[in-house]
Amino acid sequence: MLPDQGWTHGRRPPGGGGGGFGGGATTATVPSSSFYDLNAKYTYAPDDKNRFSWSIYQGNDNLDNSRDVALPSFLSGGGSISSTDKTTYGNLGSSLKWSSRWNSRLYSNTLLSYSTYHSDRDNSNTITVQDSEGVDQEISTGTFEKNNLKDFSLKSDWEWQAAGKLKVLFGGFASRQNVSYQNSLNDTSTLINQHTKALTSGGYAELEINPVSKLQLNPSLRSTYYDLTGKVYLEPRFSATYTLTDRFTLKGSTGKFYQFTNRVIKEDILAGSRDFWVLSNGSTIPVSSALHYIAGFSYETDQFLIDVEGYYKSLDNLSEYSQRQTGRRMGSAGTLEEHFYNGTGYTKGVEFLLQKTHGKYTGWLSYTLSKAVNNFEVYGGEFPANQDTGHEFKLVNVYHNGKWTFSATWIYATGKPYTAPLTSYTVNDYSGRSHTFLTISEKNGARMPAYHRLDASVTYDLIKIDSRKTGSIGFSLFNIYNRSNIWYKQYSIVNNQVLTSNVNYLGFTPNITLSLKWK
């Protein structure tokens, strides 16, 4: 974020100074990337009633969008922007599971797990421009973020076949979370420094009832104690299915859901809004909740499945973090104002699925029509949520022929909304000091271009002794026609001109994979 600026929606305030419209220059870049994934599992069955399994997963991704951009000559003789934009994120998780069959009616699964997540970002810029006397001036800006989550959990799930038409599912859980988030400006001024621990514990019970042969009812209740608020949260849920014929089924469900580890949107107009994770504290970051309503039907033949679902989800206690900064001169530290805003929202939509389930050729075609809206009083009411995607279409084709498997996938989605800078202008106060302001669009009032791409792959089975020992090698092509899909936009303000950089997803990318499995 630039050091000497304030943000305003709509009309600019009165005062002196000049203004410039955005779109002075636009560049595009694709981040370089690297990643690795490690996944291993070992299972031991001492007898036919007990099974122990241990699994571990580790993955890490690195994205580097650092670049040097030459400024156009109309900006006081030109100049350059040296931009650093590096993001590293990854997961480590391990679990030990014990599955047991106590008798013909009672089963249990007990899981002990540990997981971590980290996300680090260095987003800094050095802008070099010439003043009216031809002397180079450097303006350094930037933010540095570190987000770490640790979770140690124990849970036990039980299933009891109480009678011919009654099944009882119940269990308990406990989890210790440790979440930290640090956000600093120019690597010197700390904006946020949160280190929070919480204990979450509770239990649940669910009944699976078949009052008549074609009807299945699933009422359930989940209770969770969260020590940071000292409250117990009840989550009643209910689902039902009714089989009209052996091919046609009606279904519906509703439920209350709470989330104690909150995903907060950090509104950053210039660098691209990002999400970070923090623990709810019951005040500035309340415990978020959702109420779900889902209904639909499915129709299945020997070869095809048709599935249609409609949903509505009301959201409460959403959180968003925003910064507003004003200063005295370009290059000065300025004064930073920070806010956690709270609001509500809803999502609604309908999903259609047509799937071919059997034969050498399989695949599916899906379409989702949806709307996601947030309501924050500070932004003037309702606006499209960051994840709002009106239309989403996916076509998947898979063909099996002996040891060969061929597949192709095409994806299309409406572009997501974002908030765009409109103008930048400078106002001189009564003492002669200058203040630079940035006028922005309505909240999420602009929208990215549509996202679409075509992928294809071919896989050959090298080893196939039986279902327990397999090995394959594959070759895949990602984004075959090299579509330039925009991931996010970054902006720089130079002499009251808004310069745009489109940061794109990966273009055409070939991959080779090797997979081995022993059971």
C-alpha positions in Angstrom: 0.0 0.0 0.0 1.4 3.4 -0.9 2.5 5.5 2.1 0.8 8.7 1.4 -2.8 8.1 0.5 -6.4 7.9 1.7 -9.2 5.9 0.1 -12.5 7.3 -0.8 -15.6 5.8 -2.6 -17.4 7.9 -5.1 -16.9 11.6 -5.4 -13.6 13.2 -4.4 -13.6 15.8 -1.6 -13.2 19.5 -2.2 -9.7 21.0 -2.3 -6.8 21.9 -4.5 -4.6 19.6 -6.5 -4.8 17.6 -9.7 -6.2 14.2 -10.6 -5.4 11.5 -13.0 -7.5 8.6 -14.4 -6.5 5.0 -14.1 -5.4 2.9 -17.0 -2.3 5.0 -17.8 -0.5 1.7 -18.5 -1.2 -2.0 -18.2 1.2 -4.9 -18.0 0.7 -8.6 -17.6 2.8 -11.2 -15.9 2.6 -14.9 -15.0 4.2 -16.0 -11.6 7.0 -18.6 -11.7 6.1 -21.5 -9.5 7.3 -24.7 -7.9 5.8 -27.2 -5.6 6.1 -30.6 -4.1 3.8 -33.1 -2.4 4.6 -36.1 -0.3 1.9 -38.5 0.7 2.4 -41.9 2.5 0.2 -44.3 4.3 0.8 -47.6 6.2 -1.9 -50.0 7.4 -1.6 -52.9 9.8 -4.4 -55.3 10.6 -3.5 -57.6 13.5 -6.8 -59.5 13.2 -10.1 -59.3 11.4 -11.6 -56.9 14.1 -8.9 -54.2 14.3 -7.1 -52.1 11.8 -4.4 -49.5 12.5 -3.3 -46.9 9.9 -0.7 -44.1 9.9 -0.6 -41.4 7.3 1.5 -38.4 6.6 1.2 -35.6 4.0 3.5 -32.7 3.3 3.2 -30.1 0.5 4.7 -26.8 -0.3 4.1 -24.2 -3.0 6.2 -21.3 -4.1 4.9 -18.4 -6.3 7.2 -15.7 -7.4 5.7 -12.7 -9.3 8.7 -10.4 -8.8 9.3 -8.1 -11.8 10.7 -4.9 -13.1 8.4 -2.6 -15.0 9.5 0.4 -17.0 7.2 3.5 -16.6 5.9 5.2 -19.7 7.7 8.3 -20.8 4.6 10.6 -20.2 5.1 10.1 -16.4 7.8 12.8 -15.9 10.3 11.3 -18.2 9.7 7.7 -17.2 11.3 5.6 -14.5 10.8 2.1 -13.2 9.0 -0.1 -10.6 11.0 -2.9 -9.0 8.3 -5.2 -7.5 8.8 -8.1 -5.2 5.8 -10.4 -4.8 6.7 -13.8 -3.3 4.3 -16.2 -1.7 5.1 -19.5 0.0 2.4 -21.7 1.5 2.1 -25.3 2.5 0.7 -28.0 4.8 2.1 -30.8 7.0 -0.3 -33.3 8.5 0.0 -36.7 10.2 -2.6 -39.0 11.8 -2.9 -42.3 13.5 -6.3 -44.1 13.1 -7.7 -47.1 14.9 -10.7 -48.8 13.4 -12.4 -51.6 15.4 -15.4 -53.9 15.0 -16.5 -54.7 18.6 -19.3 -57.0 17.5 -21.8 -57.3 14.7 -23.6 -54.2 15.7 -20.9 -51.8 17.1 -18.1 -50.1 15.1 -15.6 -47.3 16.0 -13.0 -45.1 14.4 -10.6 -43.2 16.7 -8.2 -40.6 15.2 -5.3 -38.7 16.6 -4.0 -36.0 14.3 -1.6 -33.1 14.1 -1.5 -30.5 11.2 0.1 -27.2 10.4 -0.4 -24.6 7.7 1.8 -21.7 6.8 1.4 -18.8 4.3 4.1 -16.1 3.9 4.0 -13.2 1.5 6.6 -10.5 0.7 4.8 -7.8 -1.4 7.1 -4.7 -1.7 7.9 -2.1 -4.3 10.5 0.4 -5.1 9.3 3.2 -7.5 12.0 5.3 -9.2 10.8 8.6 -10.8 12.3 11.9 -11.8 11.3 15.1 -10.2 10.9 18.4 -12.0 14.7 19.0 -11.8 15.5 15.6 -13.4 16.7 14.0 -10.1 15.8 10.4 -9.4 13.5 9.8 -6.4 12.8 6.5 -4.8 9.6 5.6 -3.0 9.6 2.3 -1.1 6.4 0.6 -0.1 5.2 -2.8 0.8 3.7 -5.3 3.3 5.0 -8.5 4.8 2.6 -11.2 6.0 3.1 -14.5 8.0 0.1 -16.7 8.8 0.6 -20.0 10.8 -2.0 -22.5 12.0 -1.3 -25.5 14.2 -4.0 -28.1 15.2 -3.7 -31.1 17.5 -6.9 -33.1 17.6 -8.5 -36.3 19.0 -11.8 -37.6 17.9 -13.7 -40.8 18.2 -16.7 -41.8 16.0 -19.0 -44.7 16.8 -21.7 -46.5 14.9 -24.3 -48.7 16.6 -26.9 -50.8 14.7 -29.5 -50.6 17.5 -32.3 -52.3 15.6 -33.3 -53.3 12.1 -34.4 -49.8 11.1 -32.5 -47.7 13.6 -28.8 -46.8 13.5 -27.1 -44.5 16.1 -24.0 -42.5 15.2 -22.3 -40.7 18.1 -18.8 -39.4 19.1 -16.7 -36.9 20.8 -13.8 -34.6 19.9 -11.2 -32.2 21.3 -8.9 -29.9 19.4 -6.1 -27.5 20.4 -5.5 -24.7 17.9 -2.6 -22.2 17.8 -3.0 -19.5 15.2 -0.7 -16.5 14.5 -0.8 -13.7 12.0 1.7 -11.0 11.5 1.3 -8.1 9.0 4.0 -5.4 8.9 4.4 -2.3 6.7 7.8 -1.8 5.0 9.2 -4.5 7.2 9.4 -2.0 10.1 6.0 -1.0 11.3 3.9 -3.9 12.7 0.2 -3.6 11.8 -1.2 -6.8 13.2 0.6 -9.2 15.5 -1.8 -11.9 16.8 -0.9 -15.1 18.6 -3.9 -16.9 19.9 -4.6 -20.4 21.3 -7.9 -22.0 21.8 -9.5 -25.3 23.0 -12.5 -26.6 21.1 -14.3 -29.7 22.5 -17.7 -31.4 22.2 -19.8 -34.3 21.0 -22.5 -35.3 18.6 -25.3 -37.8 18.1 -27.2 -38.7 14.9 -30.0 -41.1 14.3 -30.6 -42.9 11.0 -34.2 -43.9 10.9 -36.2 -45.8 8.3 -39.9 -45.4 9.4 -41.0 -46.9 6.1 -39.0 -48.7 3.5 -38.6 -45.8 1.1 -38.0 -43.0 3.6 -34.7 -42.4 5.6 -34.5 -39.6 8.2 -31.3 -38.3 9.8 -31.8 -35.9 12.7 -28.6 -34.9 14.6 -27.3 -32.5 17.2 -23.7 -31.3 17.6 -22.5 -29.4 20.7 -19.2 -27.5 20.8 -17.5 -25.6 23.7 -15.1 -22.8 22.7 -12.9 -21.6 25.5 -12.1 -18.2 24.1 -15.8 -17.1 24.4 -16.7 -19.5 27.2 -19.9 -20.5 25.3 -21.5 -23.7 24.1 -22.7 -23.7 20.5 -25.5 -26.0 19.5 -25.7 -27.2 15.8 -29.0 -29.0 15.0 -29.0 -30.7 11.6 -31.5 -32.8 9.7 -31.5 -34.6 6.4 -34.0 -36.9 4.6 -34.2 -39.0 1.4 -37.3 -40.5 -0.1 -37.0 -43.1 -2.9 -40.0 -42.7 -5.2 -38.8 -45.5 -7.4 -35.7 -47.6 -7.7 -34.3 -44.9 -10.0 -35.8 -41.6 -8.7 -34.8 -40.2 -5.2 -35.8 -36.9 -3.5 -33.5 -35.4 -0.9 -33.3 -32.4 1.4 -31.2 -31.2 4.4 -30.8 -28.2 6.7 -28.4 -27.4 9.5 -26.6 -24.9 11.6 -22.8 -24.6 11.3 -20.2 -22.6 13.3 -16.6 -21.8 12.4 -14.2 -20.8 15.1 -11.0 -20.5 13.0 -12.1 -17.6 10.8 -11.1 -16.8 7.3 -10.8 -13.0 7.2 -10.7 -11.1 3.9 -7.9 -8.4 3.9 -9.1 -5.7 1.6 -6.0 -4.5 -0.3 -7.0 -2.4 -3.3 -3.5 -1.9 -4.7 -1.9 -5.3 -4.1 -4.9 -7.6 -4.5 -7.1 -8.7 -1.6 -6.0 -11.8 0.2 -7.4 -14.0 2.9 -5.8 -14.8 6.2 -6.8 -17.1 9.1 -7.3 -16.1 12.8 -9.1 -17.5 15.8 -12.4 -15.9 16.7 -12.2 -13.8 19.9 -15.9 -13.0 20.3 -15.5 -9.3 19.9 -13.7 -7.8 16.9 -13.6 -11.2 15.3 -16.9 -13.0 16.2 -17.6 -16.7 15.8 -19.0 -17.0 12.3 -22.0 -19.1 11.5 -24.1 -20.4 8.6 -27.6 -21.8 8.2 -28.0 -24.2 5.2 -31.1 -25.2 3.2 -30.6 -27.8 0.5 -33.1 -29.7 -1.6 -32.9 -31.7 -4.8 -33.5 -35.0 -6.6 -31.5 -37.7 -8.5 -32.4 -40.1 -11.3 -30.1 -43.0 -12.1 -30.2 -45.6 -14.9 -27.8 -48.4 -15.8 -25.5 -45.9 -17.6 -26.4 -42.3 -16.4 -27.0 -40.3 -13.3 -28.9 -37.0 -13.3 -28.6 -34.9 -10.1 -30.2 -31.5 -9.4 -29.7 -29.5 -6.1 -30.8 -26.1 -5.1 -29.4 -24.4 -2.0 -29.6 -21.3 0.1 -27.1 -20.4 2.9 -27.4 -17.5 5.2 -24.1 -16.3 6.7 -23.6 -14.3 9.9 -20.6 -12.6 11.7 -18.4 -12.4 8.6 -15.2 -10.5 9.1 -13.1 -8.3 6.9 -9.9 -6.4 7.7 -9.1 -3.1 6.0 -6.5 -0.3 6.2 -7.0 3.4 5.6 -3.9 5.4 5.5 -3.2 9.2 5.2 0.1 11.0 5.4 1.9 14.3 5.0 4.1 13.9 1.9 4.9 11.2 -0.7 7.5 9.0 1.0 6.5 9.9 4.6 5.3 7.2 7.1 1.8 8.7 7.4 -0.9 7.6 9.8 -2.5 4.2 9.5 -6.0 3.4 10.5 -7.0 -0.3 10.9 -10.4 -1.8 11.2 -12.0 -5.2 11.6 -15.5 -4.9 10.0 -18.3 -7.3 10.6 -21.3 -8.2 8.4 -23.6 -10.8 7.1 -24.2 -12.5 3.7 -25.9 -15.2 1.8 -25.3 -17.6 -1.1 -27.8 -19.3 -3.3 -27.8 -21.3 -6.4 -28.8 -24.5 -8.3 -26.4 -27.2 -9.4 -27.0 -29.6 -12.4 -25.1 -32.8 -13.0 -25.3 -35.3 -15.9 -22.9 -38.2 -15.4 -22.1 -41.3 -17.4 -21.2 -43.9 -14.8 -20.4 -47.1 -16.7 -18.6 -48.3 -19.8 -15.2 -47.5 -21.4 -16.3 -43.9 -21.8 -17.3 -42.1 -18.6 -17.5 -38.5 -17.5 -19.8 -35.8 -16.5 -21.2 -32.4 -17.4 -22.0 -30.0 -14.6 -23.4 -26.4 -14.5 -23.9 -24.2 -11.4 -25.9 -21.0 -11.4 -25.1 -19.1 -8.2 -25.0 -15.8 -6.4 -23.0 -14.8 -3.3 -23.7 -11.5 -1.6 -22.2 -9.8 1.5 -23.8 -7.0 3.5 -21.4 -4.7 5.5 -22.8 -1.4 6.8 -19.5 0.3 6.4 -19.5 -0.3 2.7 -23.0 0.9 2.2 -25.0 -2.3 2.3 -25.0 -5.3 -0.1 -22.3 -6.0 -2.6 -21.1 -9.1 -4.5 -18.9 -11.3 -2.3 -15.3 -12.1 -3.4 -16.3 -15.7 -4.3 -19.3 -14.7 -6.3 -19.3 -16.7 -9.6 -22.6 -16.4 -11.5 -22.0 -19.3 -14.0 -19.7 -22.3 -13.7 -19.5 -25.0 -16.3 -17.4 -28.2 -16.3 -17.1 -30.9 -18.9 -15.1 -34.0 -18.0 -14.4 -36.9 -20.5 -12.6 -40.1 -19.6 -11.9 -43.1 -22.0 -10.4 -46.4 -20.8 -8.8 -48.8 -23.2 -6.8 -51.6 -21.7 -3.8 -50.1 -19.8 -4.5 -46.7 -21.4 -6.7 -43.9 -19.9 -7.4 -40.7 -21.9 -9.1 -37.7 -20.3 -10.0 -34.1 -21.2 -11.5 -31.4 -19.1 -12.9 -28.0 -20.0 -13.8 -25.4 -17.3 -15.6 -22.1 -17.7 -16.5 -19.6 -14.9 -17.7 -16.1 -14.7 -15.0 -13.7 -13.5 -14.9 -12.8 -9.8 -15.6 -9.3 -8.6 -13.0 -6.8 -7.2 -12.6 -3.2 -6.2 -10.7 -1.1 -8.7 -8.9 2.3 -8.3 -10.5 5.0 -10.4 -8.5 8.2 -9.9 -5.7 9.6 -7.8 -5.3 13.2 -6.8 -3.3 15.4 -4.4 -4.8 18.0 -2.1 -2.7 20.7 -0.3 -3.8 21.6 3.2 -3.6 25.1 4.8 0.1 24.5 5.9 1.1 23.6 2.3 1.5 19.9 3.0 0.3 17.6 0.3 -2.1 14.6 0.8 -2.6 12.0 -1.9 -6.0 10.4 -2.2 -7.2 7.4 -4.2 -10.8 7.2 -5.4 -12.0 3.7 -5.8 -15.1 2.0 -7.3 -18.0 0.7 -5.4 -17.1 -2.3 -3.2 -16.5 -5.1 -5.6 -18.0 -3.0 -8.4 -15.7 -4.3 -11.1 -15.4 -7.9 -12.4 -12.6 -9.9 -13.8 -12.9 -11.4 -17.3 -14.3 -14.9 -17.6 -12.0 -17.8 -16.6 -11.8 -20.8 -18.9 -9.2 -23.4 -19.9 -8.8 -26.9 -21.5 -6.7 -29.7 -19.9 -5.9 -33.2 -21.2 -3.9 -36.2 -20.0 -3.0 -39.7 -20.9 -2.0 -42.4 -18.4 -0.5 -45.9 -18.9 -0.5 -48.7 -16.4 3.1 -49.9 -16.0 2.3 -52.4 -13.3 -1.0 -54.1 -12.4 -0.4 -57.3 -10.5 -3.7 -57.1 -8.8 -5.9 -54.4 -7.2 -3.3 -54.0 -4.3 -0.2 -53.4 -6.4 -0.4 -50.8 -9.2 1.9 -48.4 -10.9 1.3 -45.9 -13.7 3.0 -43.1 -15.6 1.1 -40.1 -17.0 1.5 -37.1 -19.2 -0.8 -34.1 -19.0 -1.2 -30.7 -20.7 -2.6 -27.8 -18.6 -4.3 -24.9 -20.3 -3.8 -26.2 -23.8 -4.8 -23.1 -25.7 -2.8 -20.9 -23.3 -5.7 -18.8 -22.0 -4.5 -15.7 -20.1 -6.7 -16.0 -17.0 -6.3 -13.1 -14.5 -5.6 -14.2 -10.9 -5.6 -10.7 -9.4 -4.7 -7.1 -10.3 -2.0 -4.9 -8.7 -1.7 -1.2 -9.0 0.9 1.5 -8.5 0.3 5.2 -8.2 2.9 7.4 -10.0 2.3 11.1 -10.5 -1.4 10.6 -9.9 -1.6 7.9 -12.6 -2.9 4.4 -11.8 -0.7 1.8 -13.4 -2.2 -1.7 -13.6 -0.4 -5.1 -13.6 -2.5 -8.2 -14.3 -1.1 -11.2 -12.5 -2.2 -14.3 -14.5 -2.6 -17.9 -13.7 -0.4 -20.5 -15.3 -0.5 -20.7 -19.1 0.2 -23.8 -21.2 2.1 -26.2 -18.9 3.1 -29.9 -19.6 3.5 -32.3 -16.7 4.8 -35.9 -16.2 3.7 -38.0 -13.2 4.6 -41.3 -11.8 2.4 -43.2 -9.3 3.1 -46.3 -7.3 0.8 -48.0 -4.8 1.1 -51.0 -2.6 -1.6 -52.2 -0.2 
